[in-house]
Amino acid sequence: MTHKFPPSVGPSPVGKPIVAGHVRAGAVRGSDDYSAFYDGEGHWLIDGGVEFTERLNVLTYHVRQARWERWQTPYAPPTS
């Protein structure tokens, strides 16, 4: 599933989690919260608008625990 637009949420049509970028999580939420977004049914949106937030969303899957973990890199001001 590539080049899917507009983004959708809800049950995954392939029966597996879908991890997508290039659609800002805040846009789907309708807010300024750009942390990784999970719809509770099968879609992860991880684009956090790093050009605005200066933070990178990271999504990790822990195989042994069969669970997802989401986090953001710390804010790093420009060094110039």
C-alpha positions in Angstrom: 0.0 0.0 0.0 1.9 3.0 -1.2 0.9 6.4 -2.3 -2.4 6.1 -0.4 -4.1 9.5 -0.1 -6.2 10.7 1.6 -5.1 8.9 4.8 -7.6 6.6 6.5 -7.9 5.2 9.9 -9.9 2.2 11.2 -9.4 -1.5 10.8 -6.5 -2.5 8.6 -7.6 -3.9 5.2 -4.7 -6.3 5.2 -5.1 -7.6 8.8 -1.8 -6.3 9.9 -0.7 -3.0 11.4 0.0 -0.2 8.9 2.8 2.2 9.7 2.6 5.4 7.6 4.6 8.6 7.2 4.2 11.7 5.1 0.9 12.6 6.7 1.4 14.7 9.8 -0.2 13.0 12.8 -1.5 16.4 14.0 -3.4 16.9 10.7 -5.3 13.6 11.3 -5.9 14.5 15.0 -7.0 18.0 14.0 -4.6 19.5 16.6 -1.1 20.6 17.3 -0.2 17.3 18.8 2.4 15.8 16.4 3.4 12.7 18.5 2.9 9.3 16.8 -0.7 8.6 16.4 -2.4 5.2 16.7 -6.1 4.9 15.9 -6.6 1.8 18.1 -7.5 -0.4 15.2 -4.5 -0.8 12.9 -3.0 2.4 11.7 0.1 4.2 13.0 0.9 7.6 11.6 4.5 8.7 12.6 5.1 11.9 10.7 5.5 14.5 13.4 6.3 17.5 11.2 9.9 17.6 12.3 10.4 20.8 10.2 8.0 22.5 12.7 8.6 20.6 16.0 12.3 19.8 15.7 11.5 16.4 17.1 11.5 13.0 15.4 8.8 10.4 16.1 10.2 6.9 16.7 8.1 3.8 16.8 9.6 0.6 18.2 8.1 -2.9 18.2 9.2 -5.2 21.0 9.0 -8.7 19.7 9.3 -10.6 23.0 6.5 -8.5 24.6 4.5 -8.2 21.3 4.0 -4.5 22.0 4.6 -1.1 20.3 6.3 1.8 22.0 6.3 5.4 20.7 8.5 8.2 21.7 10.0 11.5 20.4 13.6 12.6 20.3 14.3 15.5 22.6 14.1 19.0 21.3 17.4 20.1 19.9 17.8 23.8 19.2 19.8 24.7 16.0 23.5 24.8 16.6 24.4 27.5 14.1 
